[in-house]
């Protein structure tokens, strides 16, 4: 049960720097896979299973990219900037209707995506590990409580299904950690600041699994604020 096969007919993983033109990451980010597994088991706390290790692979060739035009809603948030008073005066305190910020834009989509996921919960501190909860969700779904459709990436991207991996599902191209790799993917996104922690990867050419395929999901340690140096009084 710690090796999973996931199939999604159509999805998108918007790049962090994408604005009007919604580019997509070519491969599923570890942060997205982690959020998907939490949704699968009905867990709302993002920190519930920190320490879990994920190994992600693409089955078969890389999925093709399509481009569509769709109406997109841009949600505006009050960040206390220079236009804070204008926003409050126009929309009210904390109320920014998406209907005021909607327009057609291009978006990239990935189609016929088949993913391999491997779990290692040995470093978790949770009483019931994530791999155990995933096993319960797949073998006895009546024992879990969750809501909404099971999607990957954007909320409309419903999956075809998830089950244990079989050898006849196909060969796996692994996402291998490589500091010089050309694939940059987020492994953690801070919901309050929207800042992310990224890792660089290389896509293996159907090579065998190795330890660099593991990515540990953990929240970044906040940097300590440096104390100002005390100014010494100079006596004449």
Secondary structure, DSSP 8 states (H G I E B T S, - for coil): --EEEEEEEEE--B-TT--SSB-B-SS--HHHHHHHHHHHHT---TTTTTT-EEEEEEESS---EEEEEEEEE------S-TTHHHHHHHH-TT---GGGGEEEEEEEEEEEEEEEEEEE-TT---SS-HHHHHHHHHH-GGG----S--BSSSTT-B-SEEEE--GGG--EEEEEE-TT-SEEEEEEE-TTT--EEEEEEEE-SS----GGGEEE--------------------
